[in-house]
Amino acid sequence: MAKYLTRGGQDAQVAVILYAAAFLGMGLSFAVIFEWTLRPGRLQQPVPERTRWKVRLRFGAASVLYLAAIAVAFVSPPVALVIVAAVPVYYIFERAPALGSPAGARQQ
């Protein structure tokens, strides 16, 4: 990646697009597996129906950012790489509420 970014031009664009596309594929795979687990009888402690969309949006945010990174890579590969790098930072600081905890309480 670094070799292509330092060269710039179309090589950098292709490298970052492929990099972001790989992460997009992983994110979509995770979303499909996660959706499968939400089906009845698959979890010992099911996610309440009222919070499922919130959880889907929380975990699906990465796919949207990876798509944005692919689009941005056509204009500025370094900025697209920053977008890809921002996703794990989001998940480091984002914390899902614990199941069974009072509304608004955060998992410790």
C-alpha positions as CSV (number, residue, x, y, z in Angstrom):
1,M,0.0,0.0,0.0
2,A,2.7,2.5,1.0
3,K,4.6,1.9,-2.2
4,Y,1.6,2.7,-4.4
5,L,0.6,5.7,-2.3
6,T,4.0,7.3,-2.6
7,R,3.9,6.8,-6.4
8,G,0.4,8.4,-6.5
9,G,-1.7,8.5,-9.6
10,Q,-3.8,5.6,-10.8
11,D,-1.7,3.0,-8.9
12,A,-2.6,4.6,-5.6
13,Q,-6.3,4.8,-6.6
14,V,-6.4,1.1,-7.5
15,A,-4.5,0.0,-4.4
16,V,-6.8,1.9,-2.0
17,I,-10.0,0.9,-3.9
18,L,-9.0,-2.8,-3.6
19,Y,-8.0,-2.3,0.1
20,A,-11.3,-0.7,0.9
21,A,-13.2,-3.2,-1.2
22,A,-11.7,-6.1,0.8
23,F,-12.8,-4.4,4.1
24,L,-16.3,-3.8,2.5
25,G,-16.5,-7.5,1.7
26,M,-15.6,-8.5,5.3
27,G,-18.0,-6.0,6.7
28,L,-20.9,-7.3,4.5
29,S,-20.0,-10.8,5.4
30,F,-20.1,-9.9,9.1
31,A,-23.5,-8.2,8.5
32,V,-24.9,-11.3,6.9
33,I,-23.7,-13.5,9.7
34,F,-25.0,-11.1,12.3
35,E,-28.4,-10.9,10.6
36,W,-28.5,-14.8,10.7
37,T,-27.9,-14.7,14.4
38,L,-30.8,-12.4,15.0
39,R,-33.3,-15.1,13.8
40,P,-35.4,-16.7,16.6
41,G,-33.7,-19.5,18.5
42,R,-30.2,-18.7,17.5
43,L,-29.1,-16.8,20.6
44,Q,-29.2,-17.8,24.3
45,Q,-30.1,-14.2,25.1
46,P,-31.9,-12.7,22.1
47,V,-31.6,-9.1,21.1
48,P,-35.0,-7.4,21.9
49,E,-37.0,-6.6,18.8
50,R,-37.1,-2.8,19.6
51,T,-33.3,-2.6,19.6
52,R,-32.5,-4.7,16.6
53,W,-32.5,-1.8,14.1
54,K,-30.2,0.3,16.4
55,V,-27.8,-2.6,16.5
56,R,-28.0,-3.2,12.8
57,L,-27.2,0.5,12.1
58,R,-24.3,0.4,14.6
59,F,-22.7,-2.6,13.0
60,G,-23.6,-1.5,9.5
61,A,-21.9,1.9,9.7
62,A,-18.6,0.4,8.6
63,S,-20.0,-0.7,5.3
64,V,-21.2,2.8,4.5
65,L,-17.8,4.2,5.4
66,Y,-16.0,1.6,3.3
67,L,-18.3,2.5,0.3
68,A,-17.5,6.2,0.9
69,A,-13.8,5.4,1.0
70,I,-14.0,3.6,-2.4
71,A,-15.7,6.7,-3.9
72,V,-13.2,9.1,-2.3
73,A,-10.3,7.0,-3.5
74,F,-11.0,8.1,-7.1
75,V,-10.2,11.7,-6.0
76,S,-7.8,11.4,-3.1
77,P,-6.4,7.9,-2.1
78,P,-4.8,9.2,1.1
79,V,-8.1,10.6,2.4
80,A,-9.8,7.4,1.5
81,L,-7.2,5.5,3.5
82,V,-7.9,7.8,6.5
83,I,-11.6,6.9,6.2
84,V,-10.8,3.2,6.2
85,A,-8.6,3.8,9.3
86,A,-11.4,5.7,11.1
87,V,-13.6,2.6,11.1
88,P,-11.7,0.6,13.8
89,V,-11.3,3.8,15.8
90,Y,-15.1,4.1,15.8
91,Y,-15.5,0.6,17.0
92,I,-12.9,1.1,19.8
93,F,-14.9,3.9,21.3
94,E,-18.4,2.8,20.4
95,R,-20.0,0.7,23.1
96,A,-23.2,-1.3,22.7
97,P,-25.5,-1.3,25.8
98,A,-25.4,-4.6,27.7
99,L,-28.4,-6.8,27.1
100,G,-30.7,-6.9,30.0
101,S,-29.4,-3.6,31.4
102,P,-31.6,-0.6,32.0
103,A,-32.2,1.7,29.0
104,G,-29.3,4.1,28.5
105,A,-26.9,2.1,30.7
106,R,-23.6,1.3,29.2
107,Q,-21.7,-1.9,29.3
108,Q,-18.6,-1.7,31.6
